[in-house]
Amino acid sequence: MPETLEYRKNPDFPNRYISPEKLFFYLQTNYSDHIVKVGQSFLEKPIFRMTVGNGDIRVLAWSQMHGNESNATHAMLDLLEIFKHQAELKEELFSKISLNFIFMLNPDGSEKWSRRNALDIDMNRDFLKLSSKEFRVLKKMAETGNYNYALNLHEQRTIFTTDGEHPATLSFLAPAEDHERTITETRKKAMAVISRIYENLKPEIPNQIARYSDEFYPTSTGDNLTKMGIPTILYEGGHFPNDYKREGTRKYYTIALYEGLKAISELNGSTEKWETYKQIPENKETHFDIIYRNVKLNTDFECILDIAVQFKEEILEGEEEISFLPIVVEVGDIGKKKGWKEIDCSGKTFVCDKKFPKLDEEVNFKII
């Protein structure tokens, strides 16, 4: 962790799940001078923009475009908490940049802990059709705000690693603007920022920072903002060892957000050392949450196989934290893929109300 930054977790938001109403009340109570309502969702929930700083470098950032990706919202809330105690750090940063941060772009999806909005639209693929009411708010700001940089803040699944062994706790991307993935000056500016983040965080979480695939998506947000000439940095918060509540990810996401803003304030459009971006390992899809190895089914012939399980996240009505539902996602030969947890079932008994586990359904068996 950078010596100048003392990480603090915002005590008002201890859980991974953040209800829109609680967030909005908190912002209106504590930051009324810095926020303004810029739109509303399909279900008429407000969308707030926070403005911090008066510098010449204009930055647009947003959280929870996907409702079940709360780490960026936490990171901004934690950063605000840090700045309460380190005012000089805040003044130094925000004398150079002006940050417009959209909290919870998808409040309808956030409330039900869903990637998509209330109309089941993935807003990250809605840049051209503008089918979602919420995304129009972001696009209008991007088109009219004269921004120098954009931060597209997301989370990724637990399936990714940096090297087949270590989880990709943080991944970054300077999105392509064409199918050829041309490295333009706009992309180089984003790559330079990511390179700074990587170099400063690598000592803290070695082997846990990756580079996301730069395949071009014609309808996606980051690719189109890059085409518009806005250097866009994609953040992806991922798995941290033995930490499905993503407390570790939350911490390093917060630090990475600070490091990104600091790099922007220092580089100010420079592409210095952008080539370091190429040294960051690419995400590898190598893991499941759990693998049961060598399971002998209760069949009339010998059948020994592996069962892979992924946790499905859901929020139950009246609850303030997400639950994890184990779902069978693969049965048979898992190949070279690994599990964050592996259970060797050799010599053990498979107990189930059926002869075999059901794909895409909740785990309904025991190994004894």
Secondary structure, DSSP 4 states (H G I P E B T S, - for coil): --TT------TT--SS---HHHHHHHHHHH-TTTEEEEEE-TT--EEEEEEE---SEEEEEE--SSTT--HHHHHHHHHHHHHHH-HHHHHHHHTTEEEEEEE-S-HHHHHTT-SS-TT---GGG-TTT--SHHHHHHHHHHHHS--SEEEEEEE--TTEESSSSSB-SEEEE---SSTT----HHHHHHHHHHHHHHHHHTTTSTT-EEE------TT-HHHHHHHTT--EEEEEE---TT-TT-HHHHHHHHHHHHHHHHHHHHHTT--TTGGGGGGSPBPEE-EEEEEEEEEE--SSS--EEEEEEEEEEE--TT-SS-EEEEEEEEEE--TT-EEEEEEE-TT--EEESSSSPPTTSB--EEE-
